[in-house]
Amino acid sequence: MHISNNVHNLAKGLKGQLAKQSIGLLAQIAKRASASQLATLLYLAELFVRDKEINQAVENFRREVLGEGSSYQFTQRISREVSPTCREKFVENLIVNEVIRGTAQRKEFAEREGFTPPTFILISPTMRCNLNCVGCSTRRYAYSKKDDWPPELLDRVLTEAKEMGMYFVVTLGGETFIREDIFDFYAKYNDTYWLQYTNGTLIDEKMAKQLAQVGNVAPALSVEGFERETDERRGEGTWKKVIKAAELLKKEGVIFGFSVTVTKQNAELVSSEEFIDFFIAQGCLFGWYFQYIPIGKNPDVGLMATPEQRNELRKFVHHTCNTKPIFVGDFWNDGYRCGGCLAGGRQYLHINGDGNVEPCGFVHFAVDNIKHKSLKEVCNSKFFQEIRKRQQAVSAPDRYSNNLLTPCQIIDQPWVLREIVQQTGAFPTHEGAETIITDPKITAYLNQYSEKLHEIMDPIAEKEHEEQKPQRPAEPDQLD
């Protein structure tokens, strides 16, 4: 038995070494590859790295990010429009480090620690902002520089994330570009890929050149529609600054996109061919749609897009991914693409400006603060365990629906969030956050919303399951 175990451990070690060598080889090839060769490289990754979980991660990335029918156009845009440095960082950091190397590290972590870590983290290292947008939940207080995360905290969180296998960091806020030291962190963690949500107004020629130089940051420019819709919420003149930022980023070859919150008022506009074609023309390579969630102090449920509008947006996003040279996503309507809710550390978590660790950017409840515990500890809290348990129990009728077109614990299955908060004693992370589970008017509205949404989505769930699964592209014959 002793000899058998030694042989088994030796074989396992050799397999691990071969996998690491293969990943290193792919990294070297990727640095020299053109964007039009990305799909082929990812096929090679599946041949070189013979690990089921890594292969699945690679395949998911290839088909979801590079797309289906529009994949050739998308990769050609990366070849034509993105600078060599930004293209290299996209391949090396996001594909090789996050998808391939990161998946292997996270698998090792899970075997060692007994739970799977997130694939990425969302952080708000500052809550300062140069705008004062209508309805923004972060404008409750007058934040100053002293409220920022201290550099040593940001450094620790980023280090711990990478040690757990996370090479993808998303920043929120506040306005992260307002931190004078943020480019120091981009440079120090140059093997990490950063997606940064930004109002875009601080991006001038100097910053655009800096972003092109580091190459590992993809800004997502926040808009509400076109000029009238954006300026109504964000202030007069904001739209022109955002479009100028897009012009500068495109000129420097930086990968960037748009971000839009979908409401009852703008749902039809932002799910139109006119809207998506405009932002493709501006140079956007990706776009994120976020449903308006009634959070914060005195939220307005009347701003929520109706279930009918949400269904139309779902169809539009799917159509766009298949026909346009741009990657677009909507977590609420893309349940089949990402396997349901991502929150609670299943795929990600949010650490807010105070250090409180929230399940996602919209669930403003916590039980831990990153200032007092390690990232590993907060990822496996009782609060997060209960969330992940409900996510896994997709067939339980009184828990998460097994319809992945309705994945959200806040608005699609609103009773789930109420039960988990009550069970775990999670506290609201700001004044008014509790209203989404305690205010009778809000809870009654969300119950009705959920019922109506299921009336629309449940009958088409099985059909949509098949439609939402991208088909595997034909095997490439050779590198072009």
NUBA-317345 format. One record per residue (C-alpha): x negated, y negated, z negated; residue in three letters. Coordinates in steps of 0.2 Angstrom, whole numbers, plus 5000, padded with zeros to 4 digits. Example, Ala and Ser with C-alpha at 12.3 -4.5 7.8 and 13.67 -1.06 7.14 Angstrom:
2
{r {4938; 5022; 4961}; ALA}
{r {4932; 5005; 4964}; SER}
REM end
This chain:
480
{r {5000; 5000; 5000}; MET}
{r {4986; 4988; 4995}; HIS}
{r {4977; 4991; 5012}; ILE}
{r {4994; 4989; 5021}; SER}
{r {4996; 4972; 5013}; ASN}
{r {4979; 4967; 5018}; ASN}
{r {4981; 4972; 5036}; VAL}
{r {4998; 4963; 5036}; HIS}
{r {4991; 4947; 5028}; ASN}
{r {4976; 4947; 5040}; LEU}
{r {4988; 4949; 5055}; ALA}
{r {4998; 4935; 5049}; LYS}
{r {4983; 4924; 5046}; GLY}
{r {4976; 4927; 5064}; LEU}
{r {4994; 4923; 5071}; LYS}
{r {4994; 4907; 5062}; GLY}
{r {4976; 4902; 5068}; GLN}
{r {4981; 4906; 5086}; LEU}
{r {4997; 4896; 5084}; ALA}
{r {4986; 4881; 5077}; LYS}
{r {4974; 4883; 5091}; GLN}
{r {4988; 4883; 5104}; SER}
{r {4995; 4868; 5097}; ILE}
{r {4978; 4859; 5098}; GLY}
{r {4976; 4864; 5116}; LEU}
{r {4993; 4857; 5120}; LEU}
{r {4989; 4841; 5111}; ALA}
{r {4974; 4839; 5122}; GLN}
{r {4983; 4843; 5138}; ILE}
{r {4997; 4831; 5133}; ALA}
{r {4986; 4817; 5132}; LYS}
{r {4981; 4818; 5150}; ARG}
{r {4998; 4823; 5157}; ALA}
{r {5010; 4811; 5166}; SER}
{r {5027; 4809; 5160}; ALA}
{r {5034; 4819; 5175}; SER}
{r {5025; 4834; 5168}; GLN}
{r {5033; 4833; 5151}; LEU}
{r {5046; 4847; 5154}; ALA}
{r {5033; 4858; 5161}; THR}
{r {5022; 4856; 5146}; LEU}
{r {5036; 4860; 5135}; LEU}
{r {5039; 4876; 5144}; TYR}
{r {5021; 4880; 5142}; LEU}
{r {5023; 4876; 5123}; ALA}
{r {5036; 4890; 5122}; GLU}
{r {5023; 4902; 5130}; LEU}
{r {5008; 4897; 5120}; PHE}
{r {5016; 4895; 5103}; VAL}
{r {5025; 4912; 5100}; ARG}
{r {5035; 4906; 5085}; ASP}
{r {5054; 4907; 5086}; LYS}
{r {5057; 4892; 5076}; GLU}
{r {5044; 4881; 5085}; ILE}
{r {5051; 4887; 5102}; ASN}
{r {5068; 4882; 5097}; GLN}
{r {5063; 4865; 5091}; ALA}
{r {5053; 4863; 5107}; VAL}
{r {5068; 4868; 5118}; GLU}
{r {5080; 4857; 5108}; ASN}
{r {5069; 4842; 5111}; PHE}
{r {5066; 4846; 5130}; ARG}
{r {5085; 4848; 5134}; ARG}
{r {5091; 4834; 5122}; GLU}
{r {5079; 4820; 5125}; VAL}
{r {5073; 4824; 5143}; LEU}
{r {5091; 4827; 5147}; GLY}
{r {5100; 4838; 5160}; GLU}
{r {5104; 4831; 5177}; GLY}
{r {5096; 4814; 5174}; SER}
{r {5079; 4821; 5167}; SER}
{r {5069; 4818; 5182}; TYR}
{r {5075; 4800; 5183}; GLN}
{r {5071; 4798; 5165}; PHE}
{r {5054; 4805; 5165}; THR}
{r {5050; 4795; 5181}; GLN}
{r {5055; 4779; 5172}; ARG}
{r {5043; 4784; 5158}; ILE}
{r {5029; 4786; 5171}; SER}
{r {5033; 4769; 5180}; ARG}
{r {5038; 4758; 5165}; GLU}
{r {5028; 4764; 5150}; VAL}
{r {5010; 4759; 5147}; SER}
{r {4997; 4773; 5146}; PRO}
{r {4995; 4770; 5127}; THR}
{r {5013; 4770; 5123}; CYS}
{r {5016; 4785; 5134}; ARG}
{r {5002; 4795; 5126}; GLU}
{r {5009; 4791; 5108}; LYS}
{r {5026; 4797; 5114}; PHE}
{r {5019; 4813; 5119}; VAL}
{r {5006; 4816; 5106}; GLU}
{r {5015; 4809; 5091}; ASN}
{r {5034; 4813; 5095}; LEU}
{r {5032; 4829; 5105}; ILE}
{r {5016; 4838; 5099}; VAL}
{r {5015; 4831; 5081}; ASN}
{r {5033; 4830; 5076}; GLU}
{r {5041; 4844; 5086}; VAL}
{r {5027; 4857; 5088}; ILE}
{r {5015; 4854; 5074}; ARG}
{r {5028; 4847; 5062}; GLY}
{r {5040; 4862; 5064}; THR}
{r {5025; 4873; 5060}; ALA}
{r {5021; 4863; 5044}; GLN}
{r {5039; 4862; 5038}; ARG}
{r {5041; 4881; 5041}; LYS}
{r {5026; 4884; 5030}; GLU}
{r {5033; 4872; 5017}; PHE}
{r {5049; 4881; 5016}; ALA}
{r {5041; 4898; 5014}; GLU}
{r {5030; 4890; 5000}; ARG}
{r {5043; 4879; 4991}; GLU}
{r {5059; 4889; 4994}; GLY}
{r {5069; 4875; 5004}; PHE}
{r {5067; 4867; 5021}; THR}
{r {5061; 4849; 5021}; PRO}
{r {5069; 4835; 5032}; PRO}
{r {5062; 4833; 5050}; THR}
{r {5061; 4814; 5047}; PHE}
{r {5065; 4800; 5035}; ILE}
{r {5074; 4784; 5036}; LEU}
{r {5067; 4770; 5025}; ILE}
{r {5071; 4752; 5021}; SER}
{r {5054; 4745; 5015}; PRO}
{r {5061; 4727; 5014}; THR}
{r {5078; 4720; 5013}; MET}
{r {5073; 4703; 5018}; ARG}
{r {5081; 4697; 5034}; CYS}
{r {5080; 4681; 5045}; ASN}
{r {5098; 4682; 5050}; LEU}
{r {5114; 4682; 5040}; ASN}
{r {5126; 4693; 5050}; CYS}
{r {5145; 4693; 5046}; VAL}
{r {5149; 4709; 5036}; GLY}
{r {5131; 4715; 5033}; CYS}
{r {5131; 4725; 5017}; SER}
{r {5112; 4719; 5014}; THR}
{r {5117; 4701; 5013}; ARG}
{r {5125; 4703; 4996}; ARG}
{r {5109; 4696; 4987}; TYR}
{r {5096; 4684; 4992}; ALA}
{r {5081; 4695; 4994}; TYR}
{r {5063; 4689; 4992}; SER}
{r {5046; 4696; 4996}; LYS}
{r {5045; 4702; 4978}; LYS}
{r {5059; 4714; 4982}; ASP}
{r {5049; 4723; 4995}; ASP}
{r {5042; 4740; 4992}; TRP}
{r {5024; 4737; 4986}; PRO}
{r {5011; 4743; 4999}; PRO}
{r {5006; 4758; 4987}; GLU}
{r {5024; 4765; 4987}; LEU}
{r {5026; 4764; 5006}; LEU}
{r {5009; 4772; 5008}; ASP}
{r {5013; 4786; 4995}; ARG}
{r {5030; 4790; 5004}; VAL}
{r {5022; 4790; 5021}; LEU}
{r {5008; 4802; 5015}; THR}
{r {5020; 4814; 5006}; GLU}
{r {5031; 4814; 5022}; ALA}
{r {5017; 4819; 5033}; LYS}
{r {5011; 4832; 5021}; GLU}
{r {5028; 4840; 5022}; MET}
{r {5028; 4840; 5041}; GLY}
{r {5037; 4824; 5045}; MET}
{r {5028; 4814; 5059}; TYR}
{r {5044; 4803; 5063}; PHE}
{r {5049; 4788; 5053}; VAL}
{r {5064; 4777; 5055}; VAL}
{r {5064; 4760; 5047}; THR}
{r {5080; 4750; 5043}; LEU}
{r {5081; 4736; 5031}; GLY}
{r {5083; 4721; 5031}; GLY}
{r {5072; 4717; 5045}; GLU}
{r {5056; 4727; 5044}; THR}
{r {5046; 4716; 5056}; PHE}
{r {5047; 4702; 5043}; ILE}
{r {5034; 4712; 5032}; ARG}
{r {5017; 4704; 5036}; GLU}
{r {5008; 4721; 5033}; ASP}
{r {5019; 4732; 5043}; ILE}
{r {5007; 4733; 5058}; PHE}
{r {4993; 4739; 5045}; ASP}
{r {5004; 4755; 5042}; PHE}
{r {5008; 4758; 5060}; TYR}
{r {4989; 4758; 5063}; ALA}
{r {4985; 4769; 5047}; LYS}
{r {4998; 4782; 5052}; TYR}
{r {4994; 4782; 5070}; ASN}
{r {4999; 4800; 5072}; ASP}
{r {5017; 4796; 5067}; THR}
{r {5030; 4790; 5078}; TYR}
{r {5041; 4775; 5072}; TRP}
{r {5058; 4771; 5077}; LEU}
{r {5062; 4753; 5071}; GLN}
{r {5080; 4746; 5070}; TYR}
{r {5077; 4727; 5072}; THR}
{r {5088; 4712; 5076}; ASN}
{r {5074; 4708; 5089}; GLY}
{r {5073; 4689; 5085}; THR}
{r {5055; 4690; 5079}; LEU}
{r {5048; 4699; 5094}; ILE}
{r {5037; 4686; 5103}; ASP}
{r {5023; 4688; 5116}; GLU}
{r {5010; 4691; 5102}; LYS}
{r {5021; 4705; 5094}; MET}
{r {5025; 4713; 5110}; ALA}
{r {5007; 4714; 5114}; LYS}
{r {5003; 4721; 5096}; GLN}
{r {5017; 4735; 5099}; LEU}
{r {5009; 4739; 5116}; ALA}
{r {4992; 4741; 5107}; GLN}
{r {4998; 4753; 5093}; VAL}
{r {5009; 4762; 5105}; GLY}
{r {5018; 4772; 5092}; ASN}
{r {5033; 4761; 5088}; VAL}
{r {5049; 4761; 5097}; ALA}
{r {5060; 4746; 5093}; PRO}
{r {5079; 4748; 5094}; ALA}
{r {5087; 4731; 5097}; LEU}
{r {5103; 4728; 5088}; SER}
{r {5118; 4721; 5098}; VAL}
{r {5137; 4720; 5096}; GLU}
{r {5141; 4720; 5115}; GLY}
{r {5136; 4706; 5126}; PHE}
{r {5132; 4687; 5122}; GLU}
{r {5149; 4683; 5115}; ARG}
{r {5151; 4698; 5104}; GLU}
{r {5133; 4698; 5098}; THR}
{r {5133; 4679; 5094}; ASP}
{r {5149; 4680; 5085}; GLU}
{r {5142; 4691; 5072}; ARG}
{r {5124; 4688; 5072}; ARG}
{r {5123; 4669; 5075}; GLY}
{r {5123; 4657; 5090}; GLU}
{r {5108; 4660; 5101}; GLY}
{r {5104; 4677; 5094}; THR}
{r {5108; 4686; 5111}; TRP}
{r {5096; 4675; 5121}; LYS}
{r {5082; 4680; 5108}; LYS}
{r {5086; 4698; 5110}; VAL}
{r {5086; 4698; 5129}; ILE}
{r {5070; 4688; 5128}; LYS}
{r {5063; 4702; 5117}; ALA}
{r {5068; 4715; 5129}; ALA}
{r {5059; 4706; 5143}; GLU}
{r {5043; 4705; 5133}; LEU}
{r {5044; 4723; 5128}; LEU}
{r {5047; 4729; 5146}; LYS}
{r {5033; 4718; 5152}; LYS}
{r {5021; 4726; 5140}; GLU}
{r {5027; 4744; 5143}; GLY}
{r {5033; 4747; 5126}; VAL}
{r {5047; 4761; 5124}; ILE}
{r {5062; 4752; 5117}; PHE}
{r {5081; 4754; 5117}; GLY}
{r {5097; 4746; 5110}; PHE}
{r {5108; 4750; 5095}; SER}
{r {5126; 4745; 5093}; VAL}
{r {5139; 4747; 5080}; THR}
{r {5156; 4753; 5087}; VAL}
{r {5171; 4745; 5081}; THR}
{r {5189; 4744; 5086}; LYS}
{r {5185; 4727; 5094}; GLN}
{r {5171; 4732; 5105}; ASN}
{r {5174; 4751; 5108}; ALA}
{r {5179; 4749; 5126}; GLU}
{r {5166; 4737; 5130}; LEU}
{r {5151; 4746; 5124}; VAL}
{r {5157; 4763; 5132}; SER}
{r {5158; 4755; 5149}; SER}
{r {5147; 4758; 5164}; GLU}
{r {5144; 4739; 5164}; GLU}
{r {5136; 4739; 5147}; PHE}
{r {5125; 4754; 5149}; ILE}
{r {5119; 4749; 5166}; ASP}
{r {5115; 4732; 5160}; PHE}
{r {5103; 4739; 5146}; PHE}
{r {5095; 4751; 5158}; ILE}
{r {5091; 4736; 5169}; ALA}
{r {5084; 4727; 5154}; GLN}
{r {5072; 4741; 5152}; GLY}
{r {5080; 4751; 5138}; CYS}
{r {5075; 4770; 5138}; LEU}
{r {5087; 4775; 5124}; PHE}
{r {5102; 4769; 5115}; GLY}
{r {5111; 4773; 5098}; TRP}
{r {5129; 4771; 5095}; TYR}
{r {5134; 4770; 5076}; PHE}
{r {5152; 4771; 5071}; GLN}
{r {5157; 4757; 5059}; TYR}
{r {5159; 4764; 5042}; ILE}
{r {5169; 4755; 5028}; PRO}
{r {5155; 4753; 5016}; ILE}
{r {5149; 4738; 5005}; GLY}
{r {5158; 4726; 4995}; LYS}
{r {5176; 4723; 5001}; ASN}
{r {5174; 4733; 5017}; PRO}
{r {5187; 4731; 5031}; ASP}
{r {5194; 4748; 5037}; VAL}
{r {5203; 4739; 5051}; GLY}
{r {5187; 4737; 5060}; LEU}
{r {5185; 4756; 5062}; MET}
{r {5186; 4762; 5080}; ALA}
{r {5202; 4772; 5081}; THR}
{r {5201; 4791; 5084}; PRO}
{r {5207; 4789; 5102}; GLU}
{r {5193; 4776; 5105}; GLN}
{r {5180; 4788; 5097}; ARG}
{r {5185; 4802; 5108}; ASN}
{r {5183; 4791; 5123}; GLU}
{r {5166; 4786; 5117}; LEU}
{r {5161; 4804; 5115}; ARG}
{r {5165; 4808; 5133}; LYS}
{r {5156; 4792; 5139}; PHE}
{r {5140; 4797; 5129}; VAL}
{r {5140; 4814; 5136}; HIS}
{r {5143; 4808; 5154}; HIS}
{r {5129; 4795; 5152}; THR}
{r {5117; 4808; 5146}; CYS}
{r {5120; 4819; 5161}; ASN}
{r {5120; 4805; 5174}; THR}
{r {5110; 4790; 5169}; LYS}
{r {5091; 4788; 5166}; PRO}
{r {5092; 4784; 5148}; ILE}
{r {5094; 4794; 5132}; PHE}
{r {5109; 4790; 5121}; VAL}
{r {5115; 4797; 5105}; GLY}
{r {5130; 4796; 5093}; ASP}
{r {5128; 4806; 5078}; PHE}
{r {5147; 4807; 5074}; TRP}
{r {5151; 4813; 5091}; ASN}
{r {5136; 4823; 5095}; ASP}
{r {5139; 4836; 5081}; GLY}
{r {5136; 4850; 5094}; TYR}
{r {5119; 4843; 5099}; ARG}
{r {5112; 4841; 5081}; CYS}
{r {5122; 4855; 5072}; GLY}
{r {5133; 4844; 5062}; GLY}
{r {5129; 4832; 5048}; CYS}
{r {5111; 4828; 5046}; LEU}
{r {5112; 4820; 5029}; ALA}
{r {5106; 4826; 5012}; GLY}
{r {5089; 4831; 5018}; GLY}
{r {5095; 4844; 5030}; ARG}
{r {5087; 4833; 5044}; GLN}
{r {5084; 4817; 5035}; TYR}
{r {5088; 4806; 5020}; LEU}
{r {5087; 4787; 5017}; HIS}
{r {5077; 4778; 5004}; ILE}
{r {5084; 4761; 5002}; ASN}
{r {5076; 4744; 4997}; GLY}
{r {5077; 4748; 4978}; ASP}
{r {5069; 4765; 4980}; GLY}
{r {5086; 4774; 4978}; ASN}
{r {5086; 4790; 4988}; VAL}
{r {5103; 4791; 4998}; GLU}
{r {5109; 4806; 5008}; PRO}
{r {5110; 4795; 5024}; CYS}
{r {5111; 4777; 5028}; GLY}
{r {5129; 4776; 5026}; PHE}
{r {5132; 4786; 5010}; VAL}
{r {5127; 4773; 4996}; HIS}
{r {5126; 4785; 4982}; PHE}
{r {5110; 4793; 4973}; ALA}
{r {5104; 4802; 4959}; VAL}
{r {5085; 4799; 4961}; ASP}
{r {5073; 4785; 4964}; ASN}
{r {5057; 4787; 4974}; ILE}
{r {5048; 4776; 4962}; LYS}
{r {5049; 4789; 4948}; HIS}
{r {5049; 4806; 4958}; LYS}
{r {5039; 4813; 4973}; SER}
{r {5047; 4815; 4990}; LEU}
{r {5047; 4834; 4987}; LYS}
{r {5057; 4832; 4971}; GLU}
{r {5070; 4820; 4978}; VAL}
{r {5073; 4831; 4993}; CYS}
{r {5079; 4846; 4983}; ASN}
{r {5090; 4837; 4970}; SER}
{r {5106; 4844; 4964}; LYS}
{r {5115; 4831; 4974}; PHE}
{r {5107; 4835; 4990}; PHE}
{r {5108; 4854; 4987}; GLN}
{r {5127; 4852; 4986}; GLU}
{r {5128; 4842; 5002}; ILE}
{r {5118; 4855; 5011}; ARG}
{r {5128; 4869; 5003}; LYS}
{r {5144; 4862; 5010}; ARG}
{r {5136; 4859; 5027}; GLN}
{r {5132; 4877; 5028}; GLN}
{r {5149; 4883; 5023}; ALA}
{r {5156; 4877; 5040}; VAL}
{r {5170; 4890; 5040}; SER}
{r {5177; 4885; 5023}; ALA}
{r {5194; 4875; 5026}; PRO}
{r {5193; 4865; 5011}; ASP}
{r {5175; 4860; 5014}; ARG}
{r {5166; 4855; 5030}; TYR}
{r {5177; 4858; 5046}; SER}
{r {5170; 4871; 5057}; ASN}
{r {5173; 4859; 5071}; ASN}
{r {5156; 4850; 5074}; LEU}
{r {5165; 4836; 5083}; LEU}
{r {5170; 4830; 5066}; THR}
{r {5154; 4832; 5056}; PRO}
{r {5155; 4817; 5044}; CYS}
{r {5157; 4819; 5025}; GLN}
{r {5162; 4801; 5024}; ILE}
{r {5176; 4798; 5037}; ILE}
{r {5179; 4815; 5045}; ASP}
{r {5180; 4825; 5029}; GLN}
{r {5182; 4811; 5016}; PRO}
{r {5186; 4823; 5002}; TRP}
{r {5169; 4831; 5003}; VAL}
{r {5160; 4815; 4998}; LEU}
{r {5172; 4812; 4984}; ARG}
{r {5170; 4830; 4977}; GLU}
{r {5151; 4830; 4978}; ILE}
{r {5149; 4813; 4970}; VAL}
{r {5161; 4818; 4956}; GLN}
{r {5152; 4835; 4954}; GLN}
{r {5134; 4829; 4953}; THR}
{r {5137; 4812; 4944}; GLY}
{r {5129; 4802; 4959}; ALA}
{r {5129; 4783; 4955}; PHE}
{r {5133; 4769; 4968}; PRO}
{r {5117; 4761; 4974}; THR}
{r {5125; 4744; 4975}; HIS}
{r {5140; 4734; 4969}; GLU}
{r {5156; 4739; 4978}; GLY}
{r {5148; 4755; 4985}; ALA}
{r {5160; 4766; 4975}; GLU}
{r {5176; 4758; 4984}; THR}
{r {5174; 4771; 4998}; ILE}
{r {5179; 4785; 4986}; ILE}
{r {5189; 4775; 4973}; THR}
{r {5199; 4762; 4981}; ASP}
{r {5217; 4769; 4984}; PRO}
{r {5219; 4759; 5000}; LYS}
{r {5203; 4765; 5008}; ILE}
{r {5205; 4783; 5003}; THR}
{r {5222; 4784; 5010}; ALA}
{r {5217; 4776; 5026}; TYR}
{r {5202; 4788; 5028}; LEU}
{r {5214; 4803; 5024}; ASN}
{r {5225; 4797; 5038}; GLN}
{r {5211; 4794; 5050}; TYR}
{r {5204; 4811; 5047}; SER}
{r {5220; 4819; 5050}; GLU}
{r {5223; 4810; 5066}; LYS}
{r {5205; 4813; 5072}; LEU}
{r {5207; 4832; 5069}; HIS}
{r {5223; 4832; 5079}; GLU}
{r {5213; 4826; 5094}; ILE}
{r {5197; 4835; 5091}; MET}
{r {5202; 4852; 5085}; ASP}
{r {5211; 4858; 5100}; PRO}
{r {5196; 4854; 5111}; ILE}
{r {5183; 4860; 5099}; ALA}
{r {5179; 4877; 5108}; GLU}
{r {5179; 4869; 5125}; LYS}
{r {5168; 4855; 5120}; GLU}
{r {5156; 4867; 5111}; HIS}
{r {5152; 4874; 5128}; GLU}
{r {5152; 4858; 5137}; GLU}
{r {5141; 4849; 5124}; GLN}
{r {5127; 4863; 5126}; LYS}
{r {5115; 4857; 5139}; PRO}
{r {5110; 4870; 5152}; GLN}
{r {5092; 4876; 5153}; ARG}
{r {5084; 4868; 5168}; PRO}
{r {5076; 4879; 5181}; ALA}
{r {5059; 4885; 5177}; GLU}
{r {5046; 4873; 5185}; PRO}
{r {5034; 4881; 5198}; ASP}
{r {5019; 4871; 5194}; GLN}
{r {5013; 4854; 5187}; LEU}
{r {5016; 4840; 5199}; ASP}
REM end
